[in-house]
Structure formats: C-alpha cells, structure tokens
Amino acid sequence: MNIYDKANELAKSLRESQEVADIKSAMKLIDLDLDSKRMLDEFRAQQNAMQQRMMSGDMPSQEEMGQMEKQFENLSLNLNIRRLFDAERRLSVIIQDVNKIITDSLQDLYGPSIQG
C-alpha cells in the first residue's frame, strides 16, 4: 500500500465532495455580484492581515476582534456569502476530522500524552 496513492485518492475525494461543489457554486454567484465580491474580498484581506499579525505575535485588540465579528455577521446576511461560509465550514470540519483520524492512528507511537 503506497501512502502517497492513498493521500492522492483522499485529495481527489475532497475535490469531488459536495462541500467543494457548494464552495465553487457560491463563488460563481458571488463573482456575478460586484458588491458581494468586493465586500468578501475586503473581508478576506482584513482576515489575512489579522492572521499574519497573530502569527507574528501581535494579538489584535478586543475591539478589532469585535469589528471582524460584526463584519462577518453583516456579510452573512448576504445569501450567497452565507452559503460560501457554510460550505467552507463544512469542508473545514471534514479536514479536521480526517486530521484527527490520522493523528489518532499514530497515538500509540507516543503514548497517551497526545489526546485528540
């Protein structure tokens, strides 16, 4: 059994999943609506900037976090953006579950110290 073949098979299954299809579908609808696309692009740029800051140890203030949460809530009022966010969340859950399955399968290598 080649582990890379299995990984590629898993990647193919993810690409063919309903969640990925839903993300692509939502993105197509968002791309047709210039206001939605602009709002989403601005939010993603701010989100990426905040994540970069956090990775460098610069934690955002409660006010900044609140502003991002409020912006997320406002974007979620847009049906197509909400569909995108929901599909992304479902795909994220799948990826987390797969990661846990893999990690749990290796737990006996390190003993009970790593808990999933």
VONU-75610 format. One record per atom (N, C-alpha, C): residue in three letters; x, z, y. Coordinates in steps of 0.02 Angstrom, whole numbers, padded with zeros to 5 digits, always signed. Each point is the difference from the previous one (the first is absolute). Example, Ala and Ser with C-alpha at 12.3 -4.5 7.8 and 13.67 -1.06 7.14 Angstrom:
residues 2
ALA+00660+00390-00284ALA-00045+00000+00059ALA+00045+00000+00060SER-00018-00036+00053SER+00042+00003+00059SER-00039+00037+00055
//
This chain:
residues 116
MET+00043+00000-00059MET-00043+00000+00059MET+00045+00000+00062ASN-00008-00050+00042ASN+00039-00005+00061ASN-00039+00033+00057ILE+00029+00052+00030ILE-00035+00038+00052ILE-00014-00043+00061TYR+00044-00048+00015TYR-00011-00043+00058TYR-00058-00048-00011ASP-00009-00022-00062ASP-00058-00042-00016ASP-00064+00040+00011LYS+00000+00063-00021LYS-00059+00043+00009LYS-00013+00012+00074ALA+00054+00011+00039ALA-00007+00011+00072ALA-00029-00063+00034ASN+00023-00058-00021ASN-00027-00062+00028ASN-00072-00011-00021GLU-00017+00021-00060GLU-00069-00004-00023GLU-00045+00046+00042LEU+00025+00060+00014LEU-00037+00047+00042LEU-00008-00029+00071ALA+00053-00029+00027ALA-00003-00030+00067ALA-00053-00055+00002LYS-00002-00041-00052LYS-00049-00054-00005LYS-00070+00029-00003SER-00009+00053-00038SER-00066+00032-00005SER-00022+00028+00068LEU+00048+00028+00036LEU-00017+00025+00067LEU-00021-00057+00046ARG+00038-00055+00000ARG-00015-00057+00042ARG-00069-00029-00016GLU-00020+00005-00063GLU-00064-00028-00022GLU-00057+00050+00003SER+00014+00061+00024SER-00051+00053+00001SER-00054-00013+00052GLN-00057+00032-00009GLN-00055-00005+00048GLN+00021+00028+00067GLU+00041+00052-00001GLU+00022+00031+00063GLU+00040-00049+00042VAL+00046-00037-00030VAL+00039-00049+00036VAL-00045-00057+00025ALA-00047-00021-00042ALA-00047-00052+00021ALA-00041+00024+00060ASP-00020+00064-00001ASP-00039+00028+00055ASP+00043+00004+00064ILE+00063+00017-00006ILE+00045+00002+00058ILE+00007-00070+00029LYS+00012-00050-00042LYS+00007-00069+00024LYS-00063-00024+00034SER-00057+00016-00029SER-00064-00021+00028SER-00012+00033+00068ALA+00013+00064+00005ALA-00008+00035+00064ALA+00048-00027+00053MET+00062-00014-00020MET+00049-00027+00047MET-00022-00068+00026LYS-00028-00042-00042LYS-00024-00066+00022LYS-00054+00008+00053LEU-00046+00047-00011LEU-00054+00011+00048LEU+00027+00029+00066ILE+00048+00044-00005ILE+00030+00029+00059ILE+00037-00053+00040ASP+00035-00044-00035ASP+00038-00054+00033ASP-00046-00047+00040LEU-00063-00005-00021LEU-00047-00043+00036LEU-00027+00032+00063ASP+00007+00066+00006ASP-00025+00037+00058ASP+00060+00024+00040LEU+00015-00034+00055LEU+00061+00014+00038LEU+00003+00072+00026ASP-00057+00028+00021ASP+00000+00069+00023ASP+00017+00049-00057SER-00029-00011-00058SER+00015+00043-00058SER+00073-00006-00019LYS+00025-00061-00001LYS+00070-00011-00019LYS+00046+00035+00050ARG-00013-00007+00065ARG+00041+00031+00051ARG-00001+00077-00007MET-00060+00028-00009MET-00005+00073-00007MET+00037+00025-00062LEU-00007-00036-00055LEU+00034+00020-00061LEU+00075-00007+00007ASP+00023-00055+00029ASP+00072-00011+00010ASP+00030+00055+00045GLU-00036+00018+00053GLU+00025+00053+00044GLU+00003+00067-00036PHE-00051+00014-00039PHE-00001+00063-00038PHE+00058+00002-00050ARG+00010-00055-00037ARG+00054-00002-00049ARG+00068+00007+00033ALA+00009-00030+00059ALA+00064+00006+00036ALA+00011+00074+00019GLN-00052+00032+00025GLN+00007+00071+00019GLN+00012+00043-00062GLN-00034-00016-00054GLN+00008+00037-00062GLN+00072-00007-00026ASN+00026-00061+00001ASN+00069-00011-00023ASN+00050+00035+00044ALA-00011-00002+00065ALA+00046+00035+00046ALA+00000+00075-00013MET-00059+00027-00013MET-00005+00072-00014MET+00034+00017-00065GLN-00008-00042-00051GLN+00032+00012-00064GLN+00076-00003+00007GLN+00025-00047+00040GLN+00072-00005+00012GLN+00026+00063+00033ARG-00037+00024+00050ARG+00019+00062+00033ARG+00003+00058-00049MET-00051+00004-00043MET-00003+00055-00048MET+00058-00004-00049MET+00018-00061-00021MET+00055-00007-00048MET+00067+00020+00032SER+00004-00005+00066SER+00061+00020+00033SER-00002+00073+00022GLY-00052+00036-00020GLY-00005+00071+00013GLY-00036+00018+00065ASP-00025-00049+00036ASP-00036+00012+00063ASP-00075+00004-00016MET-00024+00060-00009MET-00070+00009-00019MET-00046-00008+00061PRO-00054-00038-00008PRO-00046-00010+00056PRO-00038+00064+00016SER-00022+00005+00062SER-00038+00059+00021SER-00070-00002-00030GLN-00033+00057+00003GLN-00069+00004-00024GLN-00044-00049+00039GLU+00014-00006+00065GLU-00038-00045+00043GLU+00009-00073-00024GLU+00062-00019-00015GLU+00012-00068-00024GLU-00035-00012-00067MET+00003+00049-00044MET-00033-00007-00065MET-00076-00006+00010GLY-00027+00039+00046GLY-00071-00003+00015GLY-00020-00067+00028GLN+00042-00029+00043GLN-00014-00066+00028GLN-00001-00053-00055MET+00047+00004-00046MET+00002-00048-00055MET-00062+00007-00044GLU-00019+00062-00014GLU-00060+00012-00041GLU-00062-00027+00035LYS-00005+00010+00065LYS-00057-00025+00039LYS-00001-00076-00001GLN+00058-00030+00008GLN+00005-00073-00001GLN-00020-00027-00069PHE+00021+00035-00054PHE-00019-00019-00068PHE-00076+00003-00008GLU-00029+00053+00025GLU-00073+00008-00005GLU-00036-00056+00038ASN+00025-00016+00060ASN-00030-00054+00039ASN+00006-00067-00035LEU+00059-00014-00029LEU+00009-00062-00037LEU-00046-00004-00060SER-00011+00058-00031SER-00042+00002-00060SER-00074-00016+00015LEU-00019+00000+00063LEU-00067-00019+00018LEU-00010-00076-00008ASN+00055-00037+00001ASN-00002-00072-00010ASN-00005-00012-00076LEU-00054-00032-00021LEU-00015-00008-00071LEU+00057-00033-00039ASN+00029-00053+00027ASN+00053-00035-00036ASN+00064+00043-00005ILE+00016+00035+00054ILE+00058+00044-00002ILE-00012+00058-00048ARG-00061+00026+00000ARG-00016+00055-00047ARG+00007-00025-00072ARG-00023-00061-00013ARG+00007-00028-00067ARG+00074-00005-00019LEU+00041-00022+00048LEU+00072-00004-00013LEU+00029+00069-00015PHE-00015+00049+00042PHE+00026+00067-00010PHE-00022+00028-00067ASP-00063-00011-00019ASP-00025+00025-00064ASP+00036-00033-00059ALA+00011-00066+00004ALA+00035-00035-00054ALA+00073+00022-00003GLU+00032+00011+00057GLU+00069+00024+00001GLU+00005+00070-00030ARG-00050+00041+00015ARG-00001+00068-00028ARG-00007-00003-00077ARG-00045-00043-00024ARG-00009-00006-00072ARG+00063-00025-00034LEU+00034-00049+00030LEU+00063-00025-00029LEU+00053+00054+00001SER+00003+00039+00053SER+00048+00055+00005SER-00011+00051-00055VAL-00064+00015-00015VAL-00015+00047-00054VAL+00025-00027-00067ILE-00010-00064-00012ILE+00025-00031-00062ILE+00076+00007-00005ILE+00034-00016+00054ILE+00073+00004+00000ILE+00024+00071-00011GLN-00033+00048+00032GLN+00017+00071-00011GLN-00012+00020-00073ASP-00056-00022-00027ASP-00016+00016-00070ASP+00053-00029-00048VAL+00020-00063+00012VAL+00050-00032-00042VAL+00067+00037+00006ASN+00017+00019+00061ASN+00062+00038+00011ASN-00002+00066-00037LYS-00057+00034+00001LYS-00008+00063-00036LYS+00007-00010-00075ILE-00030-00053-00025ILE+00005-00014-00073ILE+00073-00009-00019ILE+00037-00039+00040ILE+00071-00012-00015ILE+00040+00065+00005THR-00011+00037+00054THR+00036+00063+00011THR-00015+00050-00056ASP-00064+00006-00017ASP-00020+00047-00054ASP+00032-00019-00066SER+00009-00065-00012SER+00029-00022-00064SER+00073+00021-00006LEU+00033+00013+00057LEU+00071+00019-00001LEU+00010+00075+00010GLN-00053+00037+00004GLN+00004+00071+00015GLN+00042+00038-00051ASP-00004-00019-00063ASP+00038+00037-00051ASP+00075-00008+00008LEU+00023-00051+00039LEU+00071-00007+00012LEU+00027+00056+00043TYR-00042+00026+00044TYR+00023+00049+00048TYR-00031+00069-00009GLY-00043+00006-00049GLY-00031+00064-00013GLY-00061+00010+00044PRO-00026+00060-00002PRO-00063+00013+00035PRO+00007+00007+00076SER+00060-00011+00028SER+00010+00012+00072SER-00034-00052+00044ILE-00011-00062-00025ILE-00036-00048+00042ILE-00072-00005-00024GLN-00044+00019+00043GLN-00071-00001-00015GLN-00033-00054+00042GLY-00044-00039-00030GLY-00034-00054+00036GLY-00066+00021+00026
//
